[in-house]
Amino acid sequence: NFKILFTPGHAPGHICLYNKENNLLVGGDLIFQGSIGRTDLPGGSQKILIQSINTKIFPLPNETQIFCGHGPSTNLGYEKETNPFLL
């Protein structure tokens, strides 16, 4: 079972999928290990992307595994502490 989280910023209709039972997030292009998604595409907004992360993703448990749209997976606690775009 996945909960749909509306997370615009990378694109106006961007979503993430969260599975509470397994504590995992399919983050797409919202957040990456040590980075965030592009916002230079039509309809993208860095301000809205950061707002999506702060309001929809940061409230999840720090142990949440994030499966990114590109590159290696990560976990939320690590990104909260080290991601230069989110400090």
C-alpha positions as semicolon CSV with decimal commas, in nm:
position;residue;x (nm);y (nm);z (nm)
1;N;0,000;0,000;0,000
2;F;0,138;0,335;-0,104
3;K;0,015;0,679;-0,005
4;I;0,040;0,944;-0,274
5;L;0,216;1,260;-0,159
6;F;0,164;1,562;-0,384
7;T;0,513;1,719;-0,405
8;P;0,532;1,986;-0,676
9;G;0,851;2,176;-0,746
10;H;1,044;1,963;-0,993
11;A;0,727;1,968;-1,201
12;P;0,380;2,101;-1,117
13;G;0,222;1,754;-1,089
14;H;0,511;1,571;-0,919
15;I;0,421;1,306;-0,664
16;C;0,609;1,074;-0,428
17;L;0,485;0,736;-0,311
18;Y;0,517;0,649;0,059
19;N;0,480;0,301;0,209
20;K;0,441;0,331;0,586
21;E;0,457;-0,046;0,653
22;N;0,801;-0,078;0,494
23;N;0,911;0,279;0,571
24;L;1,009;0,363;0,215
25;L;0,959;0,653;-0,018
26;V;0,973;0,648;-0,395
27;G;1,094;1,004;-0,434
28;G;1,126;1,038;-0,810
29;D;1,312;1,357;-0,894
30;L;1,226;1,547;-0,575
31;I;1,527;1,455;-0,363
32;F;1,853;1,274;-0,431
33;Q;2,147;1,165;-0,219
34;G;2,311;1,500;-0,145
35;S;2,098;1,694;-0,389
36;I;1,751;1,793;-0,502
37;G;1,565;1,776;-0,832
38;R;1,599;2,020;-1,118
39;T;1,369;2,319;-1,113
40;D;1,464;2,479;-1,445
41;L;1,201;2,284;-1,638
42;P;0,867;2,443;-1,738
43;G;0,659;2,488;-1,423
44;G;0,949;2,403;-1,191
45;S;1,019;2,608;-0,879
46;Q;1,299;2,569;-0,628
47;K;1,093;2,750;-0,363
48;I;0,800;2,511;-0,411
49;L;1,030;2,205;-0,427
50;I;1,191;2,297;-0,093
51;Q;0,844;2,363;0,051
52;S;0,730;2,016;-0,066
53;I;1,030;1,854;0,100
54;N;0,980;2,048;0,425
55;T;0,606;1,988;0,453
56;K;0,558;1,642;0,299
57;I;0,888;1,455;0,333
58;F;1,060;1,589;0,647
59;P;0,770;1,487;0,877
60;L;0,831;1,121;0,782
61;P;1,049;0,908;1,013
62;N;1,425;0,966;0,980
63;E;1,468;0,596;0,902
64;T;1,263;0,628;0,583
65;Q;1,453;0,482;0,288
66;I;1,436;0,707;-0,017
67;F;1,448;0,548;-0,359
68;C;1,546;0,829;-0,592
69;G;1,463;0,868;-0,959
70;H;1,838;0,868;-1,037
71;G;2,146;0,754;-0,851
72;P;2,178;0,568;-0,521
73;S;1,909;0,539;-0,258
74;T;1,945;0,724;0,071
75;N;1,757;0,774;0,394
76;L;1,575;1,075;0,526
77;G;1,779;1,125;0,843
78;Y;2,102;1,132;0,642
79;E;1,960;1,391;0,402
80;K;1,834;1,609;0,687
81;E;2,184;1,617;0,834
82;T;2,401;1,637;0,521
83;N;2,215;1,754;0,212
84;P;2,356;2,103;0,138
85;F;2,035;2,208;-0,041
86;L;1,827;2,136;0,270
87;L;2,042;2,281;0,549
